């Protein structure tokens, strides 16, 4: 459906479906290991130059990395969420998963985040104004799960 976002976690691409059935394709990075959460989400919030704060789970999992920024990072080009963020919800519950920019463009194509879908800044800046609040984001499995039953 036009406006939907589809994240192909195997190929590491995000597709934004446009009117007429065409799509824009962007390279992405996804979460490391079992931190990736496939599912169907609703974009309920969009933020330009977001503030970012690591979750308690992130701090517990990697205290050396996150201890110095436990209180968060102010908006700016070095902020972990980059220049734009799309907030993924299930119902009215914020999942703390985001589709966002990254100050680490070399991570694109890999498994690098703690749950989010990362995009280079130019790509999230291009996508952001074209995504409506209420759009659906489909995050597909990161495992190549083609079977005889598929």
C-alpha positions in Angstrom: 0.0 0.0 0.0 1.3 3.5 -0.8 3.1 5.0 2.2 4.1 1.7 3.7 7.7 0.9 4.6 9.2 -2.5 4.1 12.5 -3.5 5.6 14.2 -6.4 3.9 16.6 -7.4 6.7 18.3 -10.1 4.6 19.3 -7.8 1.8 19.5 -4.7 4.1 17.2 -2.5 2.2 14.2 -0.3 3.2 11.5 0.2 0.6 9.1 3.1 0.8 6.0 2.4 -1.4 4.9 5.3 -3.5 1.6 6.1 -5.3 1.3 3.9 -8.4 3.2 1.0 -6.7 6.7 2.2 -7.3 9.2 2.3 -4.4 12.2 4.2 -3.3 15.0 1.9 -2.0 17.5 2.8 0.6 20.3 0.8 2.2 20.1 0.2 5.9 21.8 -1.4 8.9 19.8 -3.5 11.3 20.2 -4.7 14.8 23.0 -7.0 15.9 22.1 -10.6 16.6 18.9 -11.3 18.4 18.3 -7.6 19.1 16.5 -7.2 15.7 12.7 -7.4 16.2 10.8 -8.3 13.0 7.1 -7.3 13.1 4.5 -4.9 12.0 4.7 -1.4 13.5 2.9 1.9 13.2 4.8 5.2 12.8 3.2 7.4 15.5 5.8 10.0 15.9 8.4 11.8 13.7 11.2 14.0 15.1 13.7 16.3 13.4 17.0 16.4 15.3 15.9 14.1 18.1 17.3 13.8 21.6 18.6 10.3 22.3 19.1 8.3 25.5 20.2 4.7 25.7 17.7 2.4 27.3 18.5 0.7 30.6 18.8 -2.6 28.7 21.5 -1.1 26.5 23.4 0.3 29.5 23.2 -3.1 31.3 24.3 -5.0 28.2 27.3 -2.7 27.4 28.0 -0.4 30.4 31.4 0.7 29.1 29.9 2.0 25.9 26.9 3.7 27.3 27.8 4.8 30.9 29.1 8.3 29.8 26.0 9.0 27.8 23.4 7.4 30.1 21.6 10.8 30.5 21.4 11.1 26.7 22.8 13.0 23.8 21.6 16.4 22.6 20.4 16.8 19.0 23.2 17.2 16.5 25.3 15.5 13.8 27.0 13.1 16.3 23.7 12.1 18.0 23.1 8.3 17.6 19.7 9.0 16.0 21.1 11.4 13.5 19.1 14.2 11.9 15.6 12.5 11.7 13.8 9.6 13.5 10.6 7.7 12.8 9.2 6.2 16.0 7.8 2.6 15.8 4.8 1.7 17.9 2.6 -1.4 18.5 -0.8 0.0 19.4 -0.2 2.8 21.8 3.1 1.3 23.1 6.4 2.9 22.1 8.7 0.0 21.2 11.8 2.2 21.5 12.6 1.0 18.0 13.3 3.7 15.4 14.1 4.2 11.8 16.7 6.9 12.0 19.8 8.5 10.6 23.3 7.6 11.8 26.6 9.4 12.2 28.2 6.0 11.3 27.5 5.6 7.5 29.9 2.7 7.2 27.5 0.6 9.3 25.0 0.5 6.5 24.6 -2.9 5.0 25.5 -4.6 8.3 24.1 -5.6 11.7 25.2 -2.7 13.9 22.4 -1.3 16.1 20.7 -2.2 19.4 17.4 -2.7 17.7 16.8 0.2 15.3 17.0 0.5 11.5 19.8 2.9 10.5 20.0 5.0 7.4 22.6 7.4 6.1 21.6 11.0 6.9 20.9 12.0 3.3 18.5 9.0 2.9 16.6 9.6 6.1 16.3 13.3 5.2 14.9 12.2 1.8 12.5 9.7 3.3 11.3 11.7 6.3 9.0 14.3 4.7 7.3 11.5 2.6 6.3 9.4 5.6 2.9 10.1 7.2 2.0 9.6 10.8 0.0 6.4 10.9 2.0 4.7 8.1 2.8 1.0 8.6 6.4 -0.4 8.8 7.0 -4.0 8.1 10.3 -5.3 9.4 10.9 -8.8 7.9 13.0 -11.5 9.4 16.7 -11.3 9.2 17.0 -15.0 8.5 16.8 -16.3 5.0 13.7 -18.3 5.7 12.7 -19.6 2.2 11.3 -23.1 2.7 9.3 -25.5 0.6 6.2 -24.2 2.5 7.0 -20.5 1.5 
